[in-house]
């Protein structure tokens, strides 16, 4: 049995441990009660891109900081389920925003205004309008929960390409290998002004570096060795996320997690939506064409 098969069995086994509720005392129902969901079919009333058989699975990851979205990544799992591409959308990108609830559409608005306007459903609708692809599911994680998940995993090992000395977050790390605690990881994915040119694109590089390290950590964990550890991590995660109703159960969420975490780290590619300067405001960007549309069309 190859390493990939063993990893798939381990992650699938962990999903079964959670979904079957083998931890006694009503723990399964505790996880179920933790979950908060949004019905996209009810929240998004205008026509959406079609969902056709045999197409890739597209999942929007939203990082929530206070009442705004600071991180948005579209994870596209290919139809075979053996490769994925993660597309980061800079929060400062100027895009059209569709009608969200009682809020009329905007001809042009900053991408992350969608979340403050209408929550995850508005962000999903904005991504669909921007990309022309159907978002099958979304997972919104609170940054406080993100910190707790990293701590439950025992920290994440990263290799920093440059030193970080950030007064705003208090994060100070030398270049090279480092193990990030939950608090440090949260500061790391937020940092922008003390690295590179201080733009949001540099923060995205940090986020993608961290995601690679996280995928390697999860891939190498022996999930079957400790059902209790698996359950405790699941408890933290289910208290920290909001999902669409399509994956709004422990079994469905565990199944999706199994598909994603079973991927080899080298089977996941990370890209950023191509952008260019937005002439009316030098602090903003806009999708660069035709490169942006070509990225979304790529299978």
PECORFEN-V764606 format. One record per pair of residues at least 4 apart in sequence whose ideal C-beta (glycine too) atoms are under 7 Angstrom apart, sorted by the first residue. I is the first residue (numbers start at 0). J is the second residue. Records with the same first field share a line. If there is no record, write none. Layout:
I = J, J
This chain:
0 = 4, 5
2 = 6
3 = 7, 263
4 = 8
5 = 9
6 = 10, 218, 261
7 = 11, 261
8 = 12
9 = 13, 221, 222, 223
10 = 14, 222, 257, 260, 261
11 = 15, 257
12 = 16, 222, 223
13 = 17, 222, 223, 229
14 = 18, 253, 254, 256, 257
15 = 19
16 = 21, 226, 229
17 = 30, 229, 230, 233, 249, 253
18 = 249, 250, 253
20 = 26, 27
21 = 226
22 = 26, 226, 230
25 = 29
26 = 30, 230
27 = 31, 249
28 = 32
29 = 33
30 = 233, 234, 237, 249
31 = 248, 249
33 = 234, 237, 238
34 = 237, 242, 247
35 = 241
36 = 241, 242, 243, 244, 247
37 = 42, 119, 120, 241, 243
38 = 42, 244
39 = 43, 120, 123, 243
42 = 120
43 = 47, 120, 123, 124
45 = 97, 98
47 = 127, 133
48 = 127, 131, 132, 133
49 = 133
50 = 133, 135
53 = 78
54 = 78
55 = 75, 76, 77, 78, 298
56 = 76, 135
57 = 73, 75, 132, 133, 134, 135
58 = 74, 135, 136, 137, 138
59 = 71, 73, 122, 123, 126, 134, 137
60 = 72, 74, 138
61 = 68, 70, 71, 114, 119, 122, 137, 139
62 = 68, 69, 70, 140, 142, 145
63 = 68, 139, 140, 141, 142
64 = 69, 142
66 = 115
67 = 111, 114, 115
68 = 90, 111, 114, 122
69 = 90, 111, 189
70 = 206
71 = 88, 90, 122
72 = 85, 86, 87
73 = 86, 126
74 = 83, 85, 259
75 = 83, 84
76 = 80, 83, 258, 259
77 = 81, 82, 298
80 = 258
81 = 266
82 = 266
83 = 259, 262, 266, 267
84 = 268, 270
85 = 210, 267, 269
86 = 270, 272, 294
87 = 203, 206, 207, 271, 272
88 = 92, 110, 272
89 = 199, 200, 203, 271, 272, 274, 284
90 = 110, 111, 199
91 = 109, 199, 282, 283, 284
92 = 110, 272, 274, 284, 285, 286
93 = 107, 109, 277, 283, 285
94 = 108, 110, 125, 129, 286
95 = 105, 106, 107, 128
96 = 104, 105, 108, 112, 113, 116, 125
97 = 104, 124, 125, 128
98 = 102, 103, 104
99 = 113, 116, 117, 121, 124
100 = 117
102 = 116, 117
108 = 112
109 = 283
110 = 125
112 = 116
113 = 117, 121, 122, 125
114 = 118, 121, 122
116 = 121
117 = 121
119 = 123, 137, 139, 241
120 = 124
121 = 125
122 = 126
123 = 127, 134, 137
124 = 128
125 = 129
126 = 130, 134
127 = 132, 133, 134
130 = 295
131 = 295
132 = 295
136 = 242, 243, 245, 246, 255
137 = 242, 243
138 = 240, 242
139 = 240, 241
140 = 144, 145, 239, 240
141 = 145, 239
142 = 146, 185
143 = 147
144 = 148, 235, 236, 238, 239, 240
145 = 149, 185
146 = 150, 181, 182, 184, 185
147 = 151, 181, 235, 239
148 = 152, 232, 235, 236, 239
149 = 154, 155, 179, 180, 181, 184
150 = 180, 181
151 = 231, 232, 235
152 = 216
154 = 178, 179, 180
155 = 179, 184, 209, 212, 213, 216
156 = 176, 178, 212
157 = 177, 179, 208, 209, 212
158 = 175, 176
159 = 163, 172, 174, 175, 177
160 = 174
161 = 174, 194
162 = 172, 173, 174
163 = 170, 171, 172, 190, 193, 194
164 = 171, 193
165 = 170, 190, 192, 193
167 = 192
168 = 186, 189, 190
169 = 186
170 = 183, 186, 187, 190
172 = 177
179 = 183, 184, 187
180 = 184
181 = 185
182 = 186
183 = 187
184 = 188, 209
185 = 189
186 = 190
187 = 205, 209
188 = 205, 206, 209
190 = 194, 202, 205
191 = 197, 198, 199, 201, 202
192 = 197
194 = 201
195 = 201
196 = 201
197 = 201
199 = 203
200 = 204, 271
201 = 205
202 = 206
203 = 207, 271
204 = 208
205 = 209
206 = 210
207 = 211, 269
208 = 212
209 = 213
210 = 214, 269
211 = 215, 264, 269
212 = 216
213 = 217
214 = 218, 264, 267
215 = 219, 264
216 = 220
217 = 260
218 = 260, 263, 264
222 = 229
225 = 229
226 = 230
227 = 231
228 = 232
229 = 233
230 = 234
231 = 235
232 = 236
233 = 237
234 = 238
235 = 239
236 = 240
242 = 246, 247, 252
243 = 247
246 = 251, 252, 255
247 = 251
248 = 252
249 = 253
250 = 254
251 = 255
252 = 256
253 = 257
254 = 258
255 = 259
256 = 260
257 = 261
262 = 266, 267
270 = 294
272 = 286, 291, 294
273 = 286, 287, 290, 291, 294
274 = 284, 285, 286, 287
275 = 284, 285, 287
276 = 281, 284
277 = 283, 284, 285
286 = 291
287 = 291
288 = 292
289 = 293
290 = 294
291 = 295
292 = 296
293 = 297
